[in-house]
């Protein structure tokens, strides 16, 4: 066997119930040698047991915490253990297609890219509907009529919600400006240059921040559409699943992330980019759970006035859930601090 060039790092995105299907997909469809590190952030007992058994069977490294993890926090637990030329971040709710990793590596080798992303699809129909095929993300500056410099985010997603069959002829390897952490191949050496991932991003904008940082450091990003993966959103109505989901997409975590993004990149929060996100606060919780739950309770009636009333109540409940979780953490962590990153390393090595 050839020595692996890549370490796959699997981490939780927003749920746990798809962990088995996702991991089995990796082992069934990966045709090149790889190492694997699995980060398990407080999964329920049946998933915990499965991962423990699978790690012994397959010989991968399993890192577990008994509390939920923000995405960058989970990834940072794994990065210090990677000793291969490349690492690949993939979420625990993604299915991969045959040969997916081989073509990502070929793209990286042929283009000398720092980051390569696949064609990322979405839905239960594998490889049918596009979620992302790369995109544009940068800070643009312009001088206002008053002679002041205004900074704003330019962000464009390629081929969102298009059917693969409809745009197949347009899908080619392409240099772009950002990828998403659903699945992302990265040259490990970049972390020696830019440091670990920024844990100030608890739930959103972490991919934009990382890719802009890579671009500013002189790196390059490509999308390789011959590699296809599929993100499968399908929340189960189970307490451990819902607990993590509600925290992961909580108002508190999202607001903290947006404020951190604006502060770090010197951006005004009073513009359309940020206003759109503040106005949609909680939409993932509401679309993923609340509205389907109301529809179930009312046998499909679910009038708009009831939705608005329930959403206003849910925001208050979400604040209570988040506050209560923070109070009961076994050890408080200021996720964006260097000290917290050092603590994470100690958790792994001790």
MIGUSE-243085 format. One record per residue (C-alpha): residue number from 1; residue in three letters; chain; x, z negated, y. Coordinates in nm, 2 decimals. Each point is the difference from the previous one (the first is absolute). Layout:
BEGIN
nr,rest,kette,px,pz,py
NUM,ALA,A,X,Z,Y
...
This chain:
BEGIN
nr,rest,kette,px,pz,py
1,UNK,A,0.00,0.00,0.00
2,UNK,A,0.12,0.08,0.35
3,UNK,A,0.04,-0.30,0.24
4,UNK,A,-0.32,-0.02,0.21
5,UNK,A,0.03,0.12,0.36
6,UNK,A,-0.32,-0.17,0.11
7,UNK,A,-0.17,-0.33,-0.01
8,UNK,A,-0.38,0.00,0.02
9,UNK,A,-0.14,-0.29,0.19
10,UNK,A,-0.37,-0.07,-0.07
11,UNK,A,-0.18,-0.24,0.23
12,UNK,A,-0.37,-0.10,0.07
13,UNK,A,-0.18,0.20,0.27
14,UNK,A,-0.35,-0.15,0.03
15,UNK,A,-0.12,-0.09,-0.35
16,UNK,A,0.12,-0.08,-0.36
17,UNK,A,-0.26,0.15,-0.24
18,UNK,A,0.18,0.34,-0.03
19,UNK,A,0.34,-0.14,-0.07
20,UNK,A,-0.01,0.08,-0.37
21,UNK,A,-0.11,0.37,0.04
22,UNK,A,0.25,0.05,0.28
23,UNK,A,0.30,-0.14,-0.19
24,UNK,A,-0.09,0.19,-0.32
25,UNK,A,-0.02,0.32,0.20
26,UNK,A,0.36,-0.05,0.12
27,UNK,A,0.13,-0.05,-0.35
28,UNK,A,-0.20,0.29,-0.14
29,UNK,A,0.08,0.26,0.26
30,UNK,A,0.36,-0.07,0.12
31,UNK,A,0.25,0.24,-0.16
32,UNK,A,0.32,-0.13,0.16
33,UNK,A,0.18,-0.33,-0.07
34,UNK,A,-0.10,-0.28,0.24
35,UNK,A,0.02,-0.37,0.05
36,UNK,A,-0.31,-0.19,0.10
37,UNK,A,-0.07,-0.32,0.20
38,UNK,A,-0.35,-0.13,0.01
39,UNK,A,-0.11,-0.23,0.28
40,UNK,A,-0.30,-0.20,-0.09
41,UNK,A,-0.16,-0.20,0.28
42,UNK,A,-0.23,-0.25,-0.15
43,UNK,A,-0.19,0.23,-0.23
44,UNK,A,-0.28,-0.16,-0.22
45,UNK,A,0.09,-0.14,-0.34
46,UNK,A,-0.09,0.30,-0.21
47,UNK,A,0.22,0.23,0.22
48,UNK,A,0.28,-0.26,0.01
49,UNK,A,0.00,-0.02,-0.38
50,UNK,A,0.00,0.38,-0.04
51,UNK,A,0.29,0.04,0.24
52,UNK,A,0.20,-0.27,-0.17
53,UNK,A,-0.05,0.16,-0.34
54,UNK,A,0.07,0.35,0.13
55,UNK,A,0.32,-0.11,0.18
56,UNK,A,0.14,-0.13,-0.33
57,UNK,A,-0.11,0.31,-0.19
58,UNK,A,0.15,0.25,0.25
59,UNK,A,0.28,-0.22,0.14
60,UNK,A,-0.09,0.02,0.37
61,UNK,A,0.05,-0.27,0.25
62,UNK,A,-0.31,-0.19,0.10
63,UNK,A,-0.01,-0.20,0.32
64,UNK,A,-0.31,-0.22,0.05
65,UNK,A,-0.12,-0.23,0.27
66,UNK,A,-0.29,-0.24,-0.02
67,UNK,A,-0.14,0.11,0.34
68,UNK,A,-0.11,0.34,0.14
69,UNK,A,0.26,0.22,0.15
70,UNK,A,-0.01,0.23,0.30
71,UNK,A,0.12,0.35,-0.10
72,UNK,A,0.34,-0.01,0.18
73,UNK,A,0.05,-0.35,-0.12
74,UNK,A,-0.05,0.11,-0.36
75,UNK,A,0.24,0.30,0.03
76,UNK,A,0.27,-0.21,0.16
77,UNK,A,0.00,-0.23,-0.30
78,UNK,A,0.11,0.29,-0.21
79,UNK,A,0.24,0.19,0.23
80,UNK,A,0.30,-0.25,-0.05
81,UNK,A,-0.02,0.06,-0.37
82,UNK,A,0.03,0.38,0.02
83,UNK,A,0.34,0.14,-0.10
84,UNK,A,-0.09,0.37,-0.05
85,UNK,A,0.05,0.29,0.25
86,UNK,A,-0.37,0.02,0.06
87,UNK,A,-0.30,-0.23,-0.01
88,UNK,A,-0.36,0.11,-0.02
89,UNK,A,-0.28,-0.21,0.15
90,UNK,A,-0.33,0.05,-0.17
91,UNK,A,-0.33,-0.20,0.03
92,UNK,A,-0.17,-0.16,-0.30
93,UNK,A,-0.31,0.22,0.04
94,UNK,A,0.17,0.34,-0.04
95,UNK,A,0.00,0.24,-0.29
96,UNK,A,0.29,0.24,-0.04
97,UNK,A,0.01,0.35,-0.14
98,UNK,A,0.24,0.15,-0.26
99,UNK,A,0.34,0.05,0.15
100,UNK,A,-0.08,-0.16,0.33
101,UNK,A,0.33,-0.18,0.04
102,UNK,A,0.22,0.28,-0.11
103,UNK,A,-0.12,0.23,0.28
104,UNK,A,0.03,-0.28,0.26
105,UNK,A,0.36,-0.05,-0.10
106,UNK,A,0.07,0.37,0.00
107,UNK,A,-0.13,0.03,0.35
108,UNK,A,0.21,-0.30,0.12
109,UNK,A,0.32,0.16,-0.16
110,UNK,A,-0.06,0.35,0.13
111,UNK,A,-0.10,-0.10,0.36
112,UNK,A,0.21,-0.32,0.03
113,UNK,A,-0.32,-0.17,0.12
114,UNK,A,-0.01,-0.38,0.06
115,UNK,A,-0.37,-0.02,-0.09
116,UNK,A,-0.21,0.23,-0.22
117,UNK,A,-0.37,-0.04,-0.06
118,UNK,A,-0.22,0.19,-0.25
119,UNK,A,-0.34,0.16,0.05
120,UNK,A,-0.21,-0.31,0.01
121,UNK,A,-0.36,0.05,-0.12
122,UNK,A,-0.29,-0.24,0.01
123,UNK,A,-0.30,-0.08,-0.22
124,UNK,A,-0.09,-0.02,-0.37
125,UNK,A,0.04,0.37,-0.06
126,UNK,A,0.38,0.02,-0.04
127,UNK,A,0.18,0.24,0.23
128,UNK,A,-0.31,0.15,0.15
129,UNK,A,-0.04,-0.13,0.36
130,UNK,A,0.29,-0.04,0.23
131,UNK,A,0.07,-0.33,0.17
132,UNK,A,0.33,0.10,0.16
133,UNK,A,0.26,0.27,-0.01
134,UNK,A,0.24,-0.14,0.25
135,UNK,A,-0.06,-0.01,0.38
136,UNK,A,0.13,-0.05,0.35
137,UNK,A,0.08,-0.34,0.15
138,UNK,A,0.20,-0.07,0.31
139,UNK,A,-0.01,-0.16,0.35
140,UNK,A,-0.06,0.24,0.28
141,UNK,A,0.07,-0.07,0.37
142,UNK,A,-0.14,0.17,0.30
143,UNK,A,0.01,-0.07,0.38
144,UNK,A,-0.33,-0.09,0.16
145,UNK,A,-0.12,0.11,0.34
146,UNK,A,0.13,-0.34,0.13
147,UNK,A,0.35,0.08,-0.13
148,UNK,A,-0.02,-0.26,-0.28
149,UNK,A,0.11,0.07,-0.36
150,UNK,A,-0.28,-0.02,-0.25
151,UNK,A,0.08,-0.04,-0.37
152,UNK,A,-0.25,0.09,-0.27
153,UNK,A,-0.02,0.06,-0.37
154,UNK,A,-0.02,0.35,-0.13
155,UNK,A,-0.14,-0.01,-0.36
156,UNK,A,-0.12,0.30,-0.21
157,UNK,A,-0.09,-0.01,-0.37
158,UNK,A,0.03,0.33,-0.19
159,UNK,A,-0.28,0.13,-0.22
160,UNK,A,-0.21,-0.32,0.01
161,UNK,A,-0.31,0.02,-0.22
162,UNK,A,0.06,0.37,-0.09
163,UNK,A,-0.05,0.12,-0.36
164,UNK,A,0.33,0.08,-0.16
165,UNK,A,-0.16,0.32,-0.14
166,UNK,A,-0.09,0.12,0.35
167,UNK,A,0.35,-0.04,0.15
168,UNK,A,0.22,0.05,-0.30
169,UNK,A,0.17,0.31,0.16
170,UNK,A,0.09,-0.21,0.31
171,UNK,A,0.16,-0.29,-0.18
172,UNK,A,0.38,0.05,0.01
173,UNK,A,0.30,-0.24,0.03
174,UNK,A,0.01,-0.09,0.36
175,UNK,A,0.20,-0.22,0.23
176,UNK,A,-0.23,-0.25,0.18
177,UNK,A,0.02,-0.32,0.19
178,UNK,A,-0.18,-0.26,-0.21
179,UNK,A,-0.11,-0.09,-0.36
180,UNK,A,-0.21,-0.28,-0.13
181,UNK,A,0.08,-0.28,-0.23
182,UNK,A,-0.25,0.11,-0.26
183,UNK,A,0.30,0.18,-0.14
184,UNK,A,0.33,0.05,0.17
185,UNK,A,0.35,0.08,-0.12
186,UNK,A,0.28,-0.15,0.21
187,UNK,A,0.38,0.01,0.00
188,UNK,A,0.10,-0.36,-0.05
189,UNK,A,0.29,0.03,0.24
190,UNK,A,-0.23,0.02,0.30
191,UNK,A,-0.07,-0.37,-0.04
192,UNK,A,0.37,-0.08,0.07
193,UNK,A,-0.05,0.18,0.33
194,UNK,A,-0.34,-0.12,0.11
195,UNK,A,-0.05,-0.33,-0.19
196,UNK,A,-0.30,-0.10,-0.21
197,UNK,A,-0.36,0.10,0.08
198,UNK,A,-0.16,-0.16,0.30
199,UNK,A,-0.22,-0.29,-0.12
200,UNK,A,-0.17,-0.02,0.33
201,UNK,A,-0.23,0.27,-0.13
202,UNK,A,-0.24,-0.19,-0.22
203,UNK,A,-0.26,0.27,-0.07
204,UNK,A,0.03,0.32,0.21
205,UNK,A,0.25,0.23,0.17
206,UNK,A,0.28,-0.10,-0.23
207,UNK,A,0.06,0.36,-0.13
208,UNK,A,0.00,0.14,0.36
209,UNK,A,0.25,-0.27,0.11
210,UNK,A,0.23,0.06,-0.30
211,UNK,A,0.00,0.38,0.04
212,UNK,A,0.06,-0.01,0.37
213,UNK,A,0.29,-0.24,-0.06
214,UNK,A,0.14,0.24,-0.26
215,UNK,A,-0.03,0.29,0.24
216,UNK,A,0.16,-0.20,0.28
217,UNK,A,0.29,-0.08,-0.23
218,UNK,A,0.06,0.38,-0.06
219,UNK,A,-0.18,0.02,-0.34
220,UNK,A,-0.23,0.27,-0.11
221,UNK,A,-0.34,0.00,-0.17
222,UNK,A,-0.15,0.27,-0.23
223,UNK,A,-0.33,0.05,-0.19
224,UNK,A,0.04,0.16,-0.34
225,UNK,A,-0.35,0.12,-0.12
226,UNK,A,0.11,0.10,-0.35
227,UNK,A,0.00,-0.38,-0.06
228,UNK,A,-0.36,-0.12,-0.01
229,UNK,A,-0.13,-0.36,-0.01
230,UNK,A,-0.35,-0.13,0.05
231,UNK,A,-0.10,-0.32,0.18
232,UNK,A,-0.31,-0.14,-0.17
233,UNK,A,-0.21,-0.23,0.22
234,UNK,A,-0.26,-0.19,-0.21
235,UNK,A,-0.05,-0.37,0.09
236,UNK,A,-0.14,-0.22,-0.27
237,UNK,A,-0.24,-0.28,0.10
238,UNK,A,0.21,-0.28,-0.14
239,UNK,A,0.12,-0.31,0.19
240,UNK,A,0.38,0.05,-0.04
241,UNK,A,-0.04,0.36,0.10
242,UNK,A,-0.22,-0.06,0.29
243,UNK,A,0.21,-0.30,0.13
244,UNK,A,0.31,0.22,0.02
245,UNK,A,-0.19,0.30,0.14
246,UNK,A,-0.16,-0.21,0.28
247,UNK,A,0.33,-0.15,0.10
248,UNK,A,0.19,0.32,-0.03
249,UNK,A,-0.23,0.17,0.24
250,UNK,A,-0.09,-0.31,0.21
251,UNK,A,-0.05,0.02,0.37
252,UNK,A,0.28,-0.24,0.05
253,UNK,A,0.25,0.20,-0.20
254,UNK,A,-0.10,0.33,0.16
255,UNK,A,0.00,-0.14,0.36
256,UNK,A,0.35,-0.16,-0.06
257,UNK,A,0.13,0.33,-0.14
258,UNK,A,-0.13,0.21,0.30
259,UNK,A,0.13,-0.24,0.25
260,UNK,A,0.34,0.00,-0.17
261,UNK,A,0.00,0.38,-0.01
262,UNK,A,-0.07,0.02,0.37
263,UNK,A,0.26,-0.27,0.09
264,UNK,A,0.27,0.15,-0.21
265,UNK,A,-0.04,0.36,0.12
266,UNK,A,-0.09,-0.09,0.36
267,UNK,A,-0.35,0.15,-0.01
268,UNK,A,-0.31,-0.08,0.21
269,UNK,A,-0.28,-0.13,-0.21
270,UNK,A,-0.26,0.13,0.25
271,UNK,A,0.00,0.36,-0.12
272,UNK,A,-0.20,0.20,-0.24
273,UNK,A,0.23,-0.05,-0.29
274,UNK,A,-0.03,-0.38,0.00
275,UNK,A,-0.36,-0.01,0.13
276,UNK,A,-0.11,0.21,-0.30
277,UNK,A,0.15,-0.25,-0.24
278,UNK,A,-0.14,-0.31,0.18
279,UNK,A,-0.34,0.16,0.01
280,UNK,A,0.01,0.06,-0.38
281,UNK,A,0.13,-0.35,-0.08
282,UNK,A,-0.11,-0.10,-0.35
283,UNK,A,-0.13,0.35,-0.10
284,UNK,A,0.19,-0.01,-0.33
285,UNK,A,-0.18,-0.33,-0.10
286,UNK,A,-0.33,0.13,0.12
287,UNK,A,0.02,0.34,-0.17
288,UNK,A,0.17,-0.13,-0.31
289,UNK,A,-0.22,-0.30,-0.07
290,UNK,A,-0.25,-0.11,0.26
291,UNK,A,-0.21,0.31,0.03
292,UNK,A,-0.01,0.07,-0.38
293,UNK,A,-0.09,-0.36,-0.05
294,UNK,A,-0.29,0.01,0.25
295,UNK,A,-0.12,0.33,-0.16
296,UNK,A,0.00,-0.18,-0.34
297,UNK,A,-0.19,-0.30,0.14
298,UNK,A,-0.26,0.22,0.17
299,UNK,A,-0.04,0.25,-0.28
300,UNK,A,0.15,0.28,0.23
301,UNK,A,-0.21,-0.08,0.31
302,UNK,A,0.29,-0.14,0.20
303,UNK,A,-0.12,0.07,0.36
304,UNK,A,0.24,0.03,0.29
305,UNK,A,-0.12,-0.32,0.17
306,UNK,A,0.08,-0.20,-0.31
307,UNK,A,0.34,0.16,-0.03
308,UNK,A,0.08,-0.10,0.36
309,UNK,A,-0.12,-0.35,-0.05
310,UNK,A,0.19,-0.04,-0.32
311,UNK,A,0.32,0.14,0.15
312,UNK,A,-0.01,-0.25,0.29
313,UNK,A,-0.04,-0.28,-0.24
314,UNK,A,0.27,0.14,-0.23
315,UNK,A,0.26,0.00,0.28
316,UNK,A,-0.05,-0.38,0.04
317,UNK,A,0.02,-0.06,-0.38
318,UNK,A,0.32,0.21,-0.02
319,UNK,A,0.16,-0.22,0.27
320,UNK,A,-0.09,-0.31,-0.19
321,UNK,A,0.14,0.15,-0.33
322,UNK,A,0.32,0.10,0.17
323,UNK,A,0.05,-0.33,0.18
324,UNK,A,-0.08,-0.19,-0.32
325,UNK,A,0.25,0.20,-0.19
326,UNK,A,0.28,-0.06,0.25
327,UNK,A,-0.06,-0.37,0.00
328,UNK,A,0.02,-0.02,-0.38
329,UNK,A,0.31,0.21,-0.05
330,UNK,A,0.26,-0.19,-0.21
331,UNK,A,0.25,0.08,0.27
332,UNK,A,-0.08,0.14,0.34
333,UNK,A,0.18,0.32,0.07
334,UNK,A,0.06,0.17,0.33
335,UNK,A,0.01,0.35,-0.15
336,UNK,A,0.18,0.17,0.28
337,UNK,A,0.29,-0.24,0.02
338,UNK,A,0.35,0.05,-0.14
339,UNK,A,-0.03,-0.35,-0.15
340,UNK,A,-0.30,0.11,-0.20
341,UNK,A,0.18,0.30,-0.14
342,UNK,A,0.28,-0.24,-0.11
343,UNK,A,-0.25,-0.23,-0.16
344,UNK,A,-0.14,0.30,-0.19
345,UNK,A,0.35,0.07,-0.14
346,UNK,A,0.04,-0.36,-0.10
347,UNK,A,-0.34,0.01,-0.18
348,UNK,A,0.13,0.29,-0.21
349,UNK,A,0.35,-0.12,-0.07
350,UNK,A,-0.07,-0.37,-0.07
